[in-house]
Amino acid sequence: MKQVIAIVKPFLVETILDNLRRAPLEAVEVREVKGFGKQKSYLDQYTDSEYSQAFLPKVEIVLWVDDSRCEEVVRRVVEVARTGRMGDGKILVLPAQSYERVIDMSKLSETVEQ
């Protein structure tokens, strides 16, 4: 099992998720994040903009994928998210431990032991 973390431009998220709709994913998590990478030194030139000395808005998409399908999923994200310009984002691939059990909280009828 692999955990794929894609940090991308916000306007590309829906397109990426549409492209992954039929991909073999175990789970997906999406959240808004802010940060900067190599382009931080270029932020000073935007002195009159709202991005001056600020973090840039990004979206983090976390995917859990079977080892055998990881490269396919990464390729699909890159196809959509890569514009070739600075600030496209990053993709991190990490090993993920298999989960021992999954508790569906909407169907939980018993008390969970701690």
N, C-alpha and C positions, 0 to 999 in steps of 0.2 A: 504494500500500500504506500502511496506517495501523497504528500500534501503539496499542492501547487498554489503558490501565492502570486497573483498578478496584480501589480499596482499600475493603474492605467488612468488615462484622461477621462473625466466624468462623462463627456458626450459620447464616448464609445461603449459604455457599459451595456446598454440595451442590445447593441449590435453583437457584442461578444457573447452575451447570454443567449441570444437567438441562434448564433452559430454553434453554441454548445448544447442546444436543446436535445439533440439526438445522441450526444456523446455519452459514453458509459461512465457516469459519475456516481459516486456513493453519496456525496453531500456537497452542498454549495452554501457559502456564506458571503454576504456582500455588506460592506460598510464604507462610509465616507471617512477619508483621512486627509491630513495635510502634511506636507513635508517639502524637502528640497533635495536635490542631488547636485550634480556638477554645474547646473545652471545657476546656482546661488550667486556666483560672482557677476552674473549678467543682470541680476535684479536691480542693481543700482541705476541702470540706464532708464528704468521706468519710474523716475522720481515723482511724476504726477499721477501715477496710476494707483489703484487699490492694492497692487501686488508689491509695491515698494517695501523692501525690508520685511516681507511677509512670507509665510509658507504658501505653497501653491496647492490648490485643491486637487485631490486625486480620489480614486475609488479603489479599494482593496477587494479583490475577489479571491476567496479561498476555496479551493476545490480539493476533494479527496478522491483519488483515482487509483484503480488497480495498476500495479507495476507495468503490466503488459500494454496498457493503453495510455500511459503517461505521455509518451512522445507525441502521440496523435492529438491529445488535448492541448499540449503546449503549442504544437504547430497551428492548431485552430485559433488559439488566442493571438499568436504572432501575426497570422494572416490578417486579422481585423485591426489589431491595436498598433501595428508598426506603420508609422508614416514616414520614417526616416529622418525626422527632425528631433532636436534635443527636447527632452521632457516626455518622450513616449512612455516611459515607465520602466519597470523591471518585472522579471518573472523569476521567482525562486522555487526550486524543487527540493523538498525536504523528505526524508524518510518519515513515515507515519506508522506508529505502532497500531496493530490491529486492536480494535476495541473488544473488551471482554464481554460487554453486554450493552444493549441499547434500551433505554426506557422511553417509551412514547408517553409523554406527560398528559396528552389529551385522552389517553385510554387507560390511565393509571387508576386501578381500583383497589390496590393494596398499598399498605404502608411500606415505604422503601427503607431498608435497614441502613444505618450509617456505618 
